């Protein structure tokens, strides 16, 4: 995510996006697929609040947090897993936009915030 952009596989023949990456389009079976940049605008499909770290070291300093599935504006048939960052409790169909946060090691990760 150094470029701070999000790309999805898009079929060059039927022009549909899909996730996860496959050798052939799941809609028309074409193998002509291009990784295409999308806007980062999305809608919240579903979400869950995580309140406990379940004694997992990688979650210890990160809970509570909200995870969910988002639907990119360009790809209504796609559901992407996402970290949802909001001051308010997330709501289904909430309009979101992508943002990129950098951790202490310099690694950038995508998150979604309300528009």
C-alpha positions in Angstrom: 0.0 0.0 0.0 3.0 2.4 -0.5 1.0 4.1 -3.3 -2.1 4.4 -1.0 -4.4 3.0 -3.6 -6.7 0.1 -3.7 -6.9 -2.2 -6.7 -9.2 -5.1 -7.5 -9.2 -7.7 -10.3 -11.5 -6.7 -13.1 -12.4 -8.8 -16.1 -11.5 -7.1 -19.4 -14.3 -9.0 -21.2 -17.4 -8.7 -19.0 -16.0 -5.7 -17.1 -17.0 -7.1 -13.6 -14.8 -6.9 -10.6 -14.2 -9.9 -8.4 -12.6 -10.8 -5.1 -10.6 -12.9 -4.3 -8.0 -13.1 -7.1 -8.6 -16.0 -9.5 -7.0 -17.1 -12.8 -10.3 -16.8 -14.6 -13.2 -14.4 -14.1 -15.9 -16.1 -12.0 -18.6 -14.4 -14.1 -17.6 -15.3 -17.7 -14.5 -17.5 -17.3 -12.3 -15.1 -19.3 -8.6 -15.1 -18.4 -8.2 -11.4 -19.4 -8.0 -9.8 -16.0 -6.5 -6.4 -15.1 -5.8 -5.1 -11.5 -7.8 -1.8 -11.6 -7.6 1.1 -9.2 -10.9 1.8 -7.4 -12.0 5.0 -5.6 -11.9 3.7 -2.1 -15.5 4.7 -1.5 -17.7 1.9 -0.1 -20.8 1.0 1.8 -20.8 -1.0 5.0 -22.4 -4.4 4.4 -22.1 -5.9 7.9 -19.9 -5.4 10.9 -19.0 -6.8 14.3 -17.5 -5.2 17.4 -14.5 -7.0 18.9 -14.2 -6.2 22.6 -11.8 -9.0 23.9 -8.3 -9.9 22.8 -8.9 -13.6 23.5 -5.3 -13.7 24.9 -4.0 -13.2 21.3 -0.8 -11.0 21.5 -1.5 -9.2 18.2 -4.9 -8.0 19.5 -3.8 -7.0 23.0 -3.4 -3.2 22.3 -6.0 -3.0 19.5 -9.3 -3.8 21.2 -12.0 -2.6 21.2 -12.3 -2.5 17.4 -14.9 -2.9 14.6 -14.4 -5.2 11.7 -16.7 -5.6 8.8 -17.4 -6.3 5.1 -17.6 -3.3 2.8 -19.0 -3.1 -0.7 -16.8 -0.9 -3.0 -18.9 1.6 -5.0 -17.5 0.3 -8.3 -18.1 -3.4 -7.4 -21.5 -4.1 -5.8 -20.9 -7.9 -6.1 -17.7 -7.7 -4.0 -17.3 -7.9 -0.2 -14.0 -6.8 1.2 -12.9 -7.4 4.8 -12.1 -4.1 6.6 -11.3 -2.4 9.8 -13.9 0.3 10.5 -12.8 3.4 12.4 -15.6 5.7 13.5 -16.4 7.8 16.6 -19.9 6.4 16.4 -21.1 2.9 16.3 -21.1 1.7 12.7 -24.4 1.3 10.8 -25.3 -1.1 8.0 -25.3 0.9 4.6 -23.1 3.6 6.2 -21.1 5.4 3.4 -17.4 4.9 3.9 -14.1 6.0 2.4 -10.7 4.4 2.6 -7.8 5.8 4.5 -4.3 4.5 5.1 -2.6 4.5 8.5 1.0 3.9 9.2 2.2 1.8 12.1 5.4 2.3 14.1 7.4 0.1 11.6 6.3 2.2 8.7 3.8 -0.4 7.3 0.7 1.2 5.8 -2.7 -0.5 6.3 -6.1 0.4 4.8 -9.0 1.3 7.1 -12.4 2.7 6.4 -13.9 5.8 7.9 -17.4 7.4 7.5 -17.7 9.8 4.5 
